[in-house]
């Protein structure tokens, strides 16, 4: 356990940051799961909203340092491609 005053403060800050980052990570994963569920269920009405929500949450998490930029870019790109293929196939 930390014995210096600054180390104790650092430990408190780490705990707070950990809970915030966990919540952010959870939000992004939930949005991703909802989007994937809509894609597999062929729910064309909800697809644009869910894609926008996922992209927003994911990029916000990148700006806060929760995820790496390349990881989110890759995932958003792949999910967007799936969504657009589904939308164009239905027309």
C-alpha positions in Angstrom: 0.0 0.0 0.0 1.1 3.6 -0.7 2.8 5.3 2.2 3.7 8.7 0.7 1.0 11.4 0.5 1.5 11.8 -3.3 1.4 8.0 -3.8 -1.9 7.8 -1.8 -3.4 10.5 -4.0 -2.2 8.8 -7.1 -3.8 5.5 -6.0 -7.1 7.3 -5.4 -7.0 8.9 -8.8 -6.2 5.6 -10.4 -9.3 4.0 -8.8 -11.5 6.8 -10.1 -10.1 6.7 -13.6 -10.4 3.0 -13.7 -14.1 3.1 -12.9 -14.7 5.8 -15.5 -12.8 4.0 -18.2 -14.6 0.7 -17.4 -17.9 2.5 -17.8 -16.8 4.0 -21.2 -15.5 0.7 -22.4 -18.8 -0.9 -21.4 -20.8 1.7 -23.3 -18.8 1.2 -26.5 -19.1 -2.6 -26.3 -22.9 -2.4 -25.6 -23.3 -0.1 -28.6 -21.3 -2.5 -30.8 -23.4 -5.5 -29.6 -26.7 -3.6 -30.4 -25.4 -2.7 -33.9 -24.3 -6.3 -34.6 -27.7 -7.6 -33.4 -29.4 -5.2 -35.8 -27.2 -6.3 -38.6 -27.9 -10.0 -38.0 -31.7 -9.3 -37.5 -31.8 -7.2 -40.8 -33.3 -4.3 -38.9 -32.9 -1.6 -41.6 -34.8 1.1 -39.7 -32.6 1.1 -36.6 -29.3 0.5 -38.4 -28.4 4.1 -39.3 -29.1 5.3 -35.7 -27.2 2.5 -34.1 -24.2 3.0 -36.5 -24.1 6.7 -35.6 -24.4 6.0 -31.9 -21.6 3.3 -32.0 -19.3 5.6 -34.0 -19.9 8.5 -31.6 -19.3 6.4 -28.5 -16.2 4.7 -30.0 -14.6 8.0 -31.1 -15.3 9.6 -27.8 -13.6 6.6 -26.1 -10.5 7.1 -28.4 -10.3 10.8 -27.5 -10.4 9.9 -23.8 -7.6 7.3 -24.3 -9.7 4.2 -23.5 -9.2 2.6 -27.0 -6.5 3.0 -29.6 -7.4 5.0 -32.7 -6.5 2.3 -35.1 -8.6 -0.3 -33.3 -11.7 1.8 -33.4 -11.1 2.9 -36.9 -10.9 -0.7 -38.1 -14.0 -1.8 -36.1 -16.1 1.2 -37.3 -15.0 0.6 -40.9 -15.9 -3.1 -40.8 -19.3 -2.5 -39.2 -20.1 0.4 -41.5 -19.3 -1.8 -44.5 -21.6 -4.5 -43.2 -24.4 -2.0 -42.6 -24.0 -0.3 -46.0 -23.9 -3.6 -47.8 -27.1 -4.7 -46.0 -28.8 -1.4 -46.8 -27.8 -1.5 -50.5 -28.8 -5.1 -50.9 -32.3 -4.4 -49.6 -33.0 -1.7 -52.2 
